[in-house]
């Protein structure tokens, strides 16, 4: 959490999101714990629990991840994954 980071001299920055093929995580900055922000289309909470090595808490109110816009897909393809390893050109949506 914030106090732990500050004690380490890290009173700035830090990760905001972790984007995976199954979900998007964010962080509770006060507690210092990762949490599920949204679950990708086609992934059930049970599947996510089975594939994760830590307690995800209550997932009943977690929304589905919104599909990326065409502009976001273009940015992902050119800036993040120009070789098409993570997001092949024929993928339009999650």
N, C-alpha and C positions, 0 to 999 in steps of 0.2 A: 504494500500500500504506500501511500504518500509518505508516511512517517519512516517506513523502512528504506525507501529510496533516498529520503533526505538524510538519514543517518549514514548512508553510503556516499554522500556527497552528490547524489543524483536528484537534485531538486528541480529538474527541468526535463522535458521530453518524455521519452519512453514509448513503448508500443501502444497503438490505439486499436488496431484490428489485426486479426489473423484470418486470412481468407483461405479456405480449403475447398476441395471438390465437393464436400458434403455440407458445409455450413460456413457461417461467418461468426467468429468469436469477437467479443470486445472485452474490456476490463472494467471491473469495479475499482476505481482508483483509490477509494477510501480503504477498502478491505484488501486490495492487492490480489484479487482473484479473477481468473479468466471466467467468462460466462458466454453462453450461446446467445448471439444477437439475432440470428435468423437461420433457418434450415432450408437448404436448397430443394427445389422442386424434385419430387420423386424419391426423397430420402425421408424415412420415417424416424420419429424420435427413438424407437427401439433399435433401429439400425445404427443410428448415431451413437447411442449408448454402448452397443456391442463393439463399435470400432474405436471407442475412446477409452483411454486408460485411467480416467479420473472421474469423480462424481460430477455430473452435469446439473444436478439439482432438478427442480420442477420445470419441465419443458412444455407444460400444457398451454401456456400463454405465449410461446415463442412464435413469431410470424414466419411465413415463408419468405425466402430471399426473393427480392424483385429481380426479374430478368434484366440484363444490361441493355441499355439503349444501343442503337447502331453506332453512335459516337463513342460510347464507352467500349464497345467491342473493337472498334477501330484503334482506339488508344491501347487497349490490352494487346492487340495483335502487333502493333508497331513498336511500342515502348517497353512492354513487359515480356512478350513472348514472340519476338520477330521470327523465330525458327519454326513456330507452330507446334512446339512440343506439348504445351499445356492446352492450347485451344486451337484445334485444327480449323482451317478456313471454312469447312462445311458446317461448323457448329454455329447456329444462329442464336440460340437461346439455351438456357440451362435445361 
